[in-house]
Amino acid sequence: MPRLKPLAAAKRAANPLGRDFSESLSRGLEILRTFGSNAPALTLSDVARRVDLPRATARRSLLTLTQLGYIQEQGRLFSPTPRILELASAYLSASPATAIFQPCCERLAKECGDTFSVAALDGEYAVMIAYATPRRMYMEAPGVGLRLPAFCSAVGRVLLAGLSKTERETFLKRLRPKAITARTVTNKATLRSILEKVATDGYGMAEEEAELGFQSLAVPVRRGGGAVAYALNTGMRVEGGSLSSLQQKYLPRLCAEAERLSAQLI
């Protein structure tokens, strides 16, 4: 059996599930995640290097995924197939994203002429599970599945602020913030203060921290009992106005919409 590389071996040693953890399933999912807009097709060597696995181990996983129809092989290159969307549809069909959030975002985008989205927290990222944008901006829209670092995005800050203080502190202790733009806040003490303010104010903002030229505003969407489960967000280019004008224009509307959405959640 090929010897595990250091990173993979460390992950195995640190896993709390021990024998109950399926390493083969974990490897397969990690390989699927390694593809993206910056890596639409990869060689076996590329995959092995990106997931820090021996070539033989990566090869078995790739061939298994190919046999199952999630990966296709063309010469030396491997790339994902549309069947991967089945995995996403399982989440979307089981969550309020399709039935509740997507229609809301589409209505707001049509009425207001700006981009609207709903995100959920996934580890250190805020992931868009509903997304709508005016037709004039369709070519710019990254869409559902966009992942933003939670610490420097408006949606992420709202979701983090909704955690308990203990959970929030644990997140900050583990966080290794990296500047995405010159305006990204990376100081943990400052981030702690920002999250406390978001929790108090009931909304979060970010100006050119996750993307140059873009600013955003988000509010929490709560489940029954008051726990923050999602964040409703809007944003605009900085040329469209100041952050304060974005707040004045959309905060009351976002709060009202979030309240309606919360009433539909169990």
N, C-alpha and C positions, 0 to 999 in steps of 0.2 A: 504494500500500500504506500502511495507517495506520502512523503513527510509534509505535514502542514507547514505553511510559511508562518513567520513570527506573529503577524497580526491575527491570522486565523486561529493560531494556537492560543493566543492570549484571549480571544473572544470565547473560545471553548472553555478555557479554565475559569473565566469570570461568569459564565452563564449560570444563573441560579437554578435552572430547571434540571441540570445534570443530565441523566440518561433519558429523561422525558423530552428533551429538546431534539427536534429532527434537524440535523445539520444539512442533510441533502435538500430538504425543502427550503431551508434558509439560504443555501447556496443558489438554488434555482431562482428564488425571488430577488436575491441580490444581483444576479446576472441580468435579469429583466430590467432592473432599475438602472443599470449602467448605460443603457441606451438612452438617447435623447436628441434634442435638436443639434447639439454639438457633436454627437456621435451616433448618427443614424444607422451606420453599418460598421462592424468591427471584425477584425480577424481573431482567431483563437488566441494568439499571443496578446492582442490588445485586451481581450476579456480577462485572461489570466492575470495580467498585470494590474488591471483596474480593480479587480476584486481580491487581489493578493492570494491567489490559489495556484497550486501546481497545474501545469498545462493538461496533464492527464485528467485531473479532477474537473477542471473547467470544460474539457472536451466532453466528458460523460454528461455533464449537466446540459451543455448546449445541444448535444445529440438527443437527449431526452426531451428537451423543450421543442426541438425540431419535430420529433416524432409526434408530440402532442399537438403540434400546429401553432405554437406560440412564437416560434422562431423559424425563419427560412434561411437556407444555405444557398449562396450563389458564388460558386468558385471558392475562394478563400474567405469570403465575407459572410458574416451572419447578421441578420437584421430582424426586427420584430414584425409580426404580422397583425392584421386587424383583429385576430382572435383575442388579443390582449384586452381589447375593449370589453370583453365579457367580464373580466375581473372588475373593471371600473363600473360596469352596469350593475353588478351585484350590490355595490355600495349605494349607487345613485338610486336604484329602485327600492332599496330598503330604508333610505333616509328621506327626510322632507325635501331634499334638493330638487328633485324633478317636479313633484306635485305642488310644492309651496314656494320655494325660494326662486326657482328659475322664472316662473310667470311674474313674480313680483319684480325681479330685476329687469325683465323685458319691458314691463309696463313703465317702470321708472325711466329707463333709458329712452323710451319713445316719447314720454311726456316731457322730460327734462333736457334731453339732448346731450347727456353725459353718460359716462360708464358707471355701472353699478354691479356689485358682486356680493356674494356671501362666502365667508371662509370658515373653516374649522381648524382647530389646532392639531398638528401632527408632530409631536416631538418639539424640535426647535423651529418648525416652520408653520406658517399659516397657509393652508391649501384652499384654493378657490373651488367650491363645489357648485356654485351657480355664477353665471357671468353673462352680462348683456351690455352691448355698446351700440351707439347710433350707427346707422348704415354707412355714414360718411367715414367712420373709423374702423370698419370691419377688417381692413387689411392690417391694421396695427394690433388687433386684439389677440392676446395670447390664449385667452379662453379658460374653460374649466380645466383644472389640473395644475394651473400655475402655482408654484411654490415660492413664497416670499419668506425671508428670515423674519421670525416673529419679533425679535428685539428691536428692529428698526422700521417696521411697517405699521401703519395705523391699525389695520385689522389684527395684526399679531399682538400689538400692545393692548388692545381691548380684550383679546382672549387671555393673555397673560395676567392682566389686571383682574380677570374674573376668577383666577385661581385663589386658593387660600394663601395666607401669608407664608405658611410653611412651604407649600408647593412652589410659590413664587421665589422664595429664597433658595430652595433647592435648584430651581432652574437657573438662577443667576450664578450660583456656585459652580455649576457644571458648564455654564456658557463660556465659550472662547470667542468673543465678538471680534469680527474683522470688518474693517471699514470697506463699504461698497462704493461710496462716493466720498468726496472731501467733507460732506456734511453729516456723515453717519456718526451717531453718538456711540462710542464704545466704552466709555468710562462706566464701570458697574455702579458706582455710587450715584451717578447722574441718572442711569437707567432705572435704578431702584426708585429714585424720586419721581421720575416720569411715570412709572407704573402706579405708584401711590396716588399721583394726581389724576391719572386716568380712572382709577377705581373710585376716587372721590367725585370727579366731574361727571362720569358716566359717558364719556366719549374719548376717543384718541385721535391724534393728528400726527402726520409726518410730512416733512417738506424736503424733498430731494435727498432723502436718506437711503431709500432702497433703489431709487432710480433717478438719475439726473434729469431735471426738467419736469418732474412730476410730483404732485402733492396730493395727499389723500386725507379723508376724514372717515371715521368708523364709529359705530355704536354697537352695544351688545344686544344679542337676541337671546332671551332666557327661556329655559324650560320651566315647567310647573315647579314651584318651590323656589324659584329665583336664581338657580344656577346658570351662569353664562355658558351657553353651548356653542354659539356661533357669533359671527360679527357681520354686520351689514355695512358696506363700504361704498364710497364714491370718490372720485378723484378727477383731477383736470391738469392740464399742462400749466406751468407757472405763468405762461404768457396770458392765460385766461383770467388771471386775477390773483390777488394775494391769498394767503392761507386764511386770514381773518374773513375775507369776502366769501371764501368757500364755506366757512363755518356759518356765517350769517345767512347764506343762500340755502344751505342744505341741512343744517343740524336739526331744526324743528321737523322737517319732513322725514329725515331719517329716523328720528326718535318715534314719530307717529307710526311709521311703517314697521319699525322693529317691535313696537307694542302689538300691532296687529299680527305679526308673524309669531310672536311669543304666545299669543292667545290660541294659536292653532297647533302648538306643540304640546305633547303629553308631558 
